[in-house]
Amino acid sequence: MRQLFRSCVLPIIDYAASAWYGLGKPGVVRLTHALEKVQRLGARLILRAWKAVSLPILEVEAFLEPTKERLDRKVIAHIAKLILLPNNNPVRKALPHALDVCRYISPLSAVCIVAKERLKPRGSRPPIGNLPWV
């Protein structure tokens, strides 16, 4: 049951998470709450547990990653893939320009700004000036 849930349900509910999920975006709390309901139902079916069992306990017992951590990981992996694109790729060329726009911040730019600190290697000092990899 766990394998079915992870391979069939989670990819569907996490689809395009990098477009809609991020810190401070409007409506994200409501959407993650809806995803947690699905995760609770899936964990209850995996474990055959009662309704009264709390979600964190269900997640631990069913070996499922918490919803917010799973979405954070997927969004950061997507940003890392965009940053590692070759320099001649049109998306890679548009990424630095998207970060410089002042009047409107696109969802991708907002996610890139939030994910900058998480993508740096541990123990590295922040570079002076613009980041060369973004």
C-alpha positions in Angstrom: 0.0 0.0 0.0 2.9 2.4 0.8 4.5 1.8 -2.5 1.2 2.4 -4.4 0.6 5.6 -2.4 4.1 6.9 -3.1 4.2 6.0 -6.7 0.6 6.8 -7.8 -0.8 9.4 -5.4 2.1 11.6 -4.4 3.3 12.5 -7.9 -0.3 13.6 -8.8 -0.8 15.8 -5.7 2.7 17.3 -5.9 2.5 18.1 -9.6 4.0 21.5 -10.4 4.7 22.3 -6.8 7.4 24.7 -7.7 4.8 26.9 -9.4 2.4 27.2 -6.5 4.3 26.3 -3.3 6.5 28.8 -1.5 6.9 30.7 1.7 4.6 33.7 1.9 2.6 32.9 -1.2 -1.2 33.6 -0.7 -3.3 30.4 -0.4 -0.4 28.0 0.3 -1.6 27.2 3.8 -5.0 26.2 2.5 -3.5 24.1 -0.3 -1.0 22.3 2.0 -3.8 21.6 4.5 -5.7 19.9 1.7 -2.7 17.9 0.8 -2.2 16.9 4.4 -5.8 15.6 4.4 -4.9 13.3 1.5 -1.7 12.2 3.2 -3.7 11.4 6.4 -6.1 9.3 4.4 -3.3 7.5 2.6 -1.4 6.8 5.9 -4.6 5.6 7.5 -5.1 3.1 4.7 -1.5 2.0 4.7 -1.6 1.3 8.5 -5.3 0.5 8.9 -5.4 3.0 11.7 -8.3 4.8 13.4 -9.4 8.3 12.5 -8.3 9.7 15.8 -4.6 9.1 15.3 -2.7 12.3 14.6 -1.0 13.0 11.3 2.6 13.2 12.5 2.3 9.8 14.2 0.7 8.3 11.0 3.6 9.7 8.9 6.3 8.3 11.1 4.7 4.9 11.3 3.9 4.7 7.6 7.4 6.0 6.7 6.0 9.0 4.8 7.7 12.3 4.5 5.8 15.2 6.0 4.0 17.3 3.4 5.8 20.6 3.9 9.2 18.9 3.9 8.4 16.9 0.7 7.2 20.0 -1.1 10.3 22.0 0.0 12.6 19.2 -1.3 10.8 19.0 -4.6 10.9 22.8 -5.1 14.6 23.0 -4.3 15.4 20.1 -6.6 13.5 21.9 -9.4 15.5 25.1 -8.8 18.7 23.2 -8.7 17.9 21.6 -12.0 17.2 25.0 -13.5 20.4 26.4 -12.2 22.4 23.5 -13.6 21.1 23.9 -17.2 23.7 24.8 -19.8 24.3 28.4 -20.4 22.8 28.3 -24.0 19.4 27.1 -22.7 16.7 29.8 -23.0 15.4 29.1 -19.5 18.9 29.5 -18.0 19.3 32.8 -19.9 16.0 34.1 -18.6 16.7 33.1 -14.9 19.0 36.0 -14.0 16.7 38.5 -15.7 13.7 37.1 -13.8 15.5 37.9 -10.5 16.2 41.5 -11.5 12.6 42.5 -12.2 11.5 45.0 -9.5 7.8 45.7 -10.1 6.6 42.1 -10.4 8.2 39.0 -9.0 7.3 35.9 -10.8 6.6 32.7 -8.8 9.8 31.2 -10.1 11.8 34.2 -9.0 10.2 34.1 -5.6 11.1 30.5 -5.2 14.7 31.1 -6.4 15.1 33.9 -3.9 13.9 31.8 -1.0 16.0 28.8 -2.1 19.3 30.6 -2.5 20.4 29.9 1.0 19.5 26.2 0.9 21.4 25.6 -2.3 24.7 26.9 -1.0 27.2 24.3 0.1 27.5 24.0 3.9 30.3 26.1 5.3 30.6 28.3 2.2 30.8 32.0 2.6 28.4 34.2 0.6 30.0 35.6 -2.5 30.6 39.3 -2.9 28.2 40.9 -5.3 25.8 38.9 -7.5 25.7 35.2 -7.1 27.5 33.7 -10.1 25.3 30.5 -10.2 21.9 32.3 -10.2 
